[in-house]
Amino acid sequence: MMAGPVAKQKPRSTKGGIFIDYFYFYLMTGFRFLPVAPLPVLAPYVAKMYVFESGGRLPEADRKLIVPNANLKLTLTYSNGIAATIAGQTYRQAEHQLSLTGLIDTPVNLDPTEDRSTGTIIIEFYPLGAYRFFKLPYGELQNQILDLQALLGPVVRTLQEQLGETETPEQKLELLQAFLLYRLSQTTADPIFDYCMGKITATNGLISVSQLEKETGYSSRWLHNKFSNHLGTGPKNLAELLRFKQVYQAYTLDNQVKENIYQYYHDQSHFLKAFKRFTGATPTALREDNELAARHYRA
């Protein structure tokens, strides 16, 4: 269980928005998420932007779990480093390194590399968003965390040097958002992909691929290839992630999960199978030791 909250801090203004410091810093858990509002031009593509702070390694009692939410992630660890394990593969992000996490559809375990203060900036892109900033083979990024410099070259090396020379998270966020604004200005939208993505997200994954075929006139195979190129997975898998996201969101808020299950799943067995796939545990087992996962979803 969590200890009582420490007093709230006053918000700190930044050019890229406001640090909303009303997330409590709990004495026992020792970590917090500080949400930041993205610039308005970036808002249609950025699902979340926040600073993660930790006083050291995460509590031993916590599963140190990040549950998939269908968002691709740009990460800068500016203090300490992070080690993440995905499907048995461990990825290590060094201090002052930028990384890009592809679409994840399996549970992730992470912890600071060293037992000392940690500061990380995370920008999460909507499934619609990442392809507008990075022209990459997203099918090769699925369930992986990759060095952004290795993907994009010298432009990232220069950016990392600039980020290393700044002192505060606010200044780093300004640089990162300026970088994203420039990248966005160099790309154009794909109307078919955007249309299908809008339908899938608007229905929380309840629209079928066959319905998308009817509405667009393109085959399921063509749509799968389009999604693989721009996102890293097909529309069916994305829909499964978004359906689970709705139920897990309610689960983290201690709502009656059963009230949400039958909107998205045929029966309880179907739901339990999805829960085990995306979290690696049962709902009962996870309720006791998933503070990191729950607070990440609520951030």
Residue pairs with C-beta under 8 A, 6 or more apart in sequence:
1 28
2 26
2 28
2 29
2 291
3 26
3 27
3 28
3 29
4 26
4 27
5 24
5 25
5 26
6 24
6 25
6 26
6 27
8 21
8 22
8 24
9 21
10 21
11 18
11 19
11 20
11 21
12 18
12 19
12 21
12 170
13 19
14 36
14 170
14 173
14 174
15 170
15 173
15 174
15 177
16 36
16 37
16 38
16 39
16 49
16 170
16 173
16 174
16 177
17 36
17 37
17 38
17 39
17 49
18 36
18 37
19 34
19 35
19 36
19 51
19 170
20 34
20 35
20 36
20 37
21 34
23 32
23 33
23 34
23 35
23 295
23 299
24 32
25 31
25 32
25 53
26 32
28 59
29 58
29 59
29 62
29 291
30 54
30 55
30 56
30 58
30 59
31 52
31 53
31 54
31 55
31 58
31 292
31 295
32 52
32 53
32 295
33 50
33 51
33 52
33 295
33 296
33 299
34 50
34 51
34 52
34 53
35 48
35 49
35 50
35 299
36 49
36 50
36 51
36 173
37 43
37 49
38 46
38 49
38 123
38 177
39 177
39 181
41 181
41 184
42 177
42 180
42 181
42 184
44 126
44 128
44 129
45 125
45 126
45 128
45 129
45 130
45 132
45 133
45 184
46 123
46 124
46 125
46 126
46 129
46 180
47 69
47 71
47 124
47 125
47 126
47 129
48 71
48 122
48 123
48 124
48 299
49 121
49 122
49 123
49 124
49 173
50 121
50 122
50 299
51 119
51 120
51 121
51 122
51 169
52 118
52 119
52 120
52 121
52 122
53 117
53 118
53 119
53 120
54 112
54 117
54 118
55 117
55 118
56 112
56 115
56 116
56 117
56 118
57 111
57 112
57 114
57 115
58 64
58 111
58 112
58 292
59 291
61 289
62 289
62 290
62 291
62 292
63 109
63 281
63 286
63 289
63 290
63 292
63 293
64 109
64 110
64 111
64 292
65 107
65 108
65 109
65 279
65 280
65 286
65 290
65 292
65 293
66 84
66 104
66 107
66 108
66 109
66 110
66 292
66 293
66 296
67 107
67 248
67 278
67 279
67 290
67 293
67 296
67 297
68 104
68 105
68 106
68 107
68 108
68 241
68 244
68 245
68 278
69 124
69 241
69 245
69 297
70 103
70 127
70 238
70 241
70 242
70 245
71 124
71 125
71 126
71 127
72 100
72 101
72 102
72 103
72 124
72 125
72 127
72 129
72 130
72 141
72 231
72 232
73 100
73 101
73 122
73 123
73 124
73 125
74 98
74 99
74 100
74 101
74 122
74 123
74 125
74 148
74 176
75 82
75 93
75 98
75 99
75 100
75 101
75 120
75 121
75 122
75 123
75 145
76 96
76 97
76 98
76 120
76 121
76 163
76 172
76 176
77 93
77 94
77 95
77 96
77 97
77 118
77 119
77 120
78 95
78 96
78 119
78 120
78 121
78 163
78 164
78 169
78 172
79 95
79 117
79 118
79 119
79 120
80 95
80 112
80 113
80 114
80 116
80 117
80 118
80 119
81 92
81 93
81 94
81 95
81 97
81 112
81 113
81 114
82 92
82 93
82 110
82 111
82 112
82 113
82 118
82 120
83 90
83 91
83 92
83 93
83 110
83 111
83 112
83 113
84 90
84 91
84 93
84 108
84 109
84 110
84 145
85 91
85 108
85 109
85 110
86 104
86 106
86 108
86 143
86 144
86 145
87 106
87 143
89 144
91 99
91 144
91 145
92 113
93 99
93 145
96 160
96 163
96 164
97 147
97 149
97 160
98 147
98 148
98 149
98 156
98 159
98 160
98 163
99 145
99 146
99 147
99 148
100 130
100 134
100 136
100 141
100 145
100 146
100 148
100 151
101 141
101 144
101 145
101 146
102 138
102 140
102 141
102 142
102 143
102 144
102 145
102 146
102 232
103 127
103 138
103 141
103 142
103 143
103 231
103 232
103 233
103 238
104 142
104 143
105 142
105 143
105 233
105 237
105 240
105 241
105 277
105 278
106 143
106 277
106 278
106 280
107 278
107 279
107 280
112 118
119 169
121 169
121 172
121 173
121 176
123 176
123 180
125 133
126 201
127 197
127 200
127 201
127 231
127 238
128 193
128 194
128 197
128 198
128 201
130 138
130 231
131 138
131 187
131 190
131 193
131 229
131 230
131 231
132 183
132 184
132 187
132 189
133 180
133 183
133 184
133 187
134 151
134 152
134 183
135 187
136 151
137 229
138 228
138 229
138 230
138 231
138 232
139 228
139 229
139 232
139 233
140 232
141 232
142 232
142 233
148 156
149 156
149 157
149 160
159 175
159 176
159 179
162 175
163 172
163 175
163 176
166 172
166 175
190 226
190 230
192 216
192 218
192 226
193 226
193 227
193 230
195 215
195 216
196 212
196 216
196 223
196 226
196 227
196 235
199 207
199 211
199 212
199 215
200 207
200 212
200 235
200 238
200 239
200 242
201 242
204 242
204 243
204 245
204 246
204 264
205 238
205 239
205 240
205 241
205 242
205 243
205 245
205 246
205 264
206 239
206 243
206 264
207 239
209 220
209 223
209 235
209 236
209 239
210 220
212 218
212 220
212 223
212 235
213 219
213 220
213 223
216 223
218 226
223 234
223 235
224 234
224 235
224 236
227 233
227 234
227 235
227 238
228 234
231 238
240 274
241 278
243 264
243 265
243 274
244 264
244 274
244 275
244 278
246 260
246 263
246 264
247 257
247 260
247 261
247 264
247 265
247 271
247 275
248 275
248 278
248 279
248 297
249 297
250 256
250 257
250 259
250 260
251 257
251 283
251 287
252 293
252 294
252 297
252 298
253 298
257 283
258 268
261 268
261 271
264 271
265 271
265 274
272 282
272 283
275 281
275 282
275 283
276 282
279 286
279 290
279 293
281 290
286 293
